[in-house]
């Protein structure tokens, strides 16, 4: 069986090449420098100095604690309920409404949920998609500079930040992703059908230029949940499905997939992550497992026949069992099996895989040892209690789309209950307050907009929580300035940054 360490070594080499190319990118324009906080500049300088890792973590906490919500824009939805409230968060329902009325209105709001948001590799364009099927491309500079006030004209039509491209797909979208090397190409998948739709941002007239579909004769699922567009390797697209399979398309196979992975157990494959060298494919399942497939294996004949044995599993981790190996965690809280909602490889170290669970927990898996190294365990969510009380936190059934910061030291994820955004410290060092080997006497659970008085303070927070106006469902971080774009359950795009 192939050695996972060989895969990780190859992936590390690919990441080193990617880092060299990134270093050659032109510096940001002078007007963008103001968006980078002084603390971040100190933090970058500190990596070249002799200060301790613990002090660097403290600096990072100061950096994120200085963030605020600086702009709020609808996802080009003129009929959106938030527009009737002048862009503010939707007020709680009157207490006289019964539970059924609350539930009906809640379902209506969730149609506008921003299920996916992603910046392109240069940080110029924001790709976002809603559950109701709307796909939008926004100019990031305009997103930053446009006023965050929603303006209505006499006919109550929305005026403000118009998208560069707006597509009405009519599908219940689950994910939208950029092509990793072609900034004109993006793709979507939907829970309502079994196809991957590819769009060209320069030429789209509202229709995809290519559709990759699973034939109906071999289909026993409901829809697709996630996908990737490899920049290299034999495959040009891959997607996870609710029927427990992963489908892979190659250049010669036309619109039908050439390979199918997984056991088709009927439990959904929720999330997909591909290594930079396209050799390791990682998927997260509804049953709480993380599985990694070696995409290098298999002969041409086997690939043509779609043999499931051609790409053996080299990573097999039951997350609950891995969490039970964390010292003292089981004594502190109940560890239940929970669906894996998202997977994200560390942009700096491909050995580290961040995962987020439906329970609201997040962690980091060391792929070489197949062991959990970091964990963040916020209190559990009582979704029914929140609904009955009129609190519009994120639904437990919705999949979060978190992301890493560009330096691989912090993980951004929406608060499971409420409307905050967690910036979780997943620094690779053992001094990270989320590291399983950290001295837990030196940890406080979280910092909520309360910067530490001294950057050398001995007590380190496991996360900084930025309070915002809407429940966050998807996040992306600018690759050069650390500015955060968050999509919300109410169909709003938020910009989080250090205020000018």
DALINBEL-V670523 format. One record per pair of residues at least 6 apart in sequence whose ideal C-beta (glycine too) atoms are under 6 Angstrom apart, sorted by the first residue. I is the first residue (numbers start at 1). J is the second residue. D is the distance in whole Angstrom. If there is no record, write none. Layout:
BEGIN
i=(I	I)
j=(J	J)
d=(D	D)
END
This chain:
BEGIN
i=(1	2	2	4	5	7	7	8	8	8	10	10	11	11	11	12	14	14	15	15	18	28	34	35	35	35	36	37	37	37	39	39	39	40	42	43	43	46	53	53	54	55	57	57	58	58	59	61	61	62	62	64	64	65	65	65	66	67	67	68	69	69	69	70	70	70	71	71	72	72	72	72	73	73	74	74	75	75	75	75	75	75	76	76	76	77	77	78	78	80	80	81	82	83	86	87	89	89	92	93	93	111	111	112	112	113	113	113	114	114	114	114	114	114	115	115	115	116	116	116	116	116	117	117	117	117	117	118	118	118	119	119	120	120	123	123	123	124	125	126	126	126	127	127	127	127	128	128	129	129	129	130	133	133	133	133	135	136	136	137	137	137	137	138	139	143	146	151	151	153	165	167	171	171	172	172	172	173	173	174	174	174	174	175	175	176	177	178	179	179	180	181	184	184	184	186	187	187	187	188	189	189	189	189	190	191	192	193	194	194	195	195	196	196	196	196	197	197	198	198	199	200	212	212	212	213	214	215	220	221	221	221	222	223	224	224	225	225	226	226	226	227	228	228	228	229	230	232	233	234	235	235	236	236	237	238	239	240	240	240	240	242	243	244	244	244	244	244	245	245	245	246	246	246	246	247	247	248	248	249	250	259	260	261	261	267	267	268	269	269	270	270	270	270	271	271	271	272	273	273	273	274	275	279	279	280	281	281	282	282	283	284	284	284	285	286	288	288	288	288	288	289	290	291	291	292	292	293	293	294	294	294	295	297	297	298	302	317	320	320	322	323	323	324	324	326	326	326	338	338	338	339	340	341	341	341	341	342	342	342	342	343	344	344	345	346	346	347	347	348	351	351	352	353	353	354	354	355	356	356	356	356	360	360	360	361	362	362	362	363	363	363	364	364	364	365	366	374	374	374	376	376	376	381	381	381	383	386	393	393	393	394	394	400	400	401	402	402	402	403	403	403	403	404	405	406	409	410	411	411	412	412	413	414	414	415	419	419	419	420	420	421	421	422	422	423	424	425	425	425	426	430	433	433	433	434	442	443	444	444	446	446	446	447	447	448	466	468	470	470	470	471	471	472	472	473	473	474	475	476	477	483	484	485	486)
j=(312	294	314	314	368	279	280	351	367	368	277	279	275	277	350	350	276	277	276	350	276	480	500	481	483	497	481	63	66	498	59	62	63	63	59	59	60	56	429	431	431	456	427	460	455	457	455	461	464	451	455	423	464	447	451	464	498	466	496	499	468	494	496	495	497	499	148	495	87	148	492	494	161	493	80	492	114	128	130	136	491	493	136	163	166	112	491	157	158	112	491	90	490	150	150	150	469	470	390	102	390	131	132	130	491	131	473	489	128	130	473	474	487	488	129	131	173	129	175	176	401	474	128	474	476	485	487	127	178	476	126	476	178	183	478	479	480	140	137	138	140	485	137	176	178	186	136	487	135	173	176	491	169	170	171	173	167	163	166	163	164	165	201	163	164	495	161	159	160	159	201	206	190	192	190	191	192	188	190	189	190	191	225	189	226	188	187	186	185	229	231	231	200	201	202	199	196	198	229	197	196	224	227	239	223	223	223	223	214	219	211	213	212	227	237	239	208	211	208	210	208	209	237	249	255	255	247	256	243	241	242	243	242	242	239	241	240	270	240	271	272	239	238	272	274	237	278	278	278	250	248	250	249	251	249	248	247	246	269	272	283	268	264	262	264	265	266	267	260	262	264	261	262	269	283	257	260	257	259	257	258	306	306	293	311	286	287	286	283	285	284	286	340	341	284	342	343	283	282	343	345	281	350	295	296	292	293	295	292	343	291	290	340	343	340	339	319	320	337	338	339	318	317	313	316	314	315	311	313	311	312	314	311	310	311	310	310	370	335	337	372	335	372	330	335	372	375	436	357	358	359	358	355	356	358	399	400	356	400	401	402	355	354	404	353	352	408	404	408	408	367	368	364	365	367	364	411	363	362	400	402	413	378	381	416	377	376	413	424	372	374	375	373	374	426	372	373	426	434	435	424	434	462	396	416	417	396	393	417	418	471	471	489	413	414	474	412	413	475	412	475	476	477	411	477	479	427	423	424	426	423	475	422	421	472	422	468	470	471	465	467	466	472	463	465	464	463	432	433	434	434	437	443	460	462	462	459	462	459	461	461	463	465	461	464	465	496	494	488	490	492	488	489	486	488	487	489	487	486	485	484	497	496	495	494)
d=(6	5	6	4	6	5	5	5	6	6	5	6	4	5	4	6	4	4	5	5	6	5	6	5	6	6	5	6	6	4	6	5	4	5	6	5	6	5	4	5	5	6	6	6	5	6	5	6	6	5	6	4	4	6	4	5	5	5	5	5	5	6	6	5	5	6	4	4	6	5	6	5	5	5	5	6	6	6	6	6	5	6	5	5	5	6	5	6	4	6	5	6	5	6	6	4	4	6	4	5	5	6	5	6	3	5	6	5	6	6	6	6	3	6	6	5	6	5	5	4	6	5	4	5	5	6	4	5	6	5	6	5	5	5	5	5	6	6	6	4	5	6	6	5	6	5	5	6	5	5	4	6	4	5	5	6	4	4	5	6	5	4	6	5	6	6	4	5	6	6	6	5	4	5	5	5	4	6	5	5	6	5	5	5	5	5	6	5	4	5	4	4	6	5	5	6	6	5	6	5	6	4	5	6	6	4	6	6	4	5	5	4	4	5	5	5	4	6	5	4	5	5	5	5	5	6	6	6	5	5	5	3	5	6	5	5	5	5	5	5	4	4	5	6	5	6	4	5	4	5	5	5	6	6	4	5	5	5	4	5	6	4	6	5	5	4	6	5	5	4	5	4	5	6	6	4	6	6	4	5	5	5	6	6	6	4	5	4	5	6	5	6	6	6	4	5	5	5	5	4	6	6	6	6	5	6	5	5	5	5	5	6	3	5	6	5	5	6	5	6	6	5	5	5	6	5	3	5	6	6	6	5	6	6	6	3	4	5	6	5	5	5	6	5	6	6	6	5	4	5	4	4	6	5	5	4	5	5	6	6	6	6	5	6	6	4	4	6	5	3	5	5	5	5	6	5	5	6	5	5	5	6	5	6	3	5	5	6	6	5	6	4	5	4	5	6	5	5	4	5	5	5	6	6	5	5	4	5	5	5	5	4	6	6	6	4	6	4	6	6	5	6	6	6	5	5	5	5	4	5	6	5	5	6	3	6	6	6	5	4	5	5	5	5	6	5	4	5	6	6	6	5	4	4	4	5	6	6	5	5	6	5	5	4	5	5	6	6	4	5	5	6	4	5	6	6	5	4	5	5	5	4	4	6	5)
END
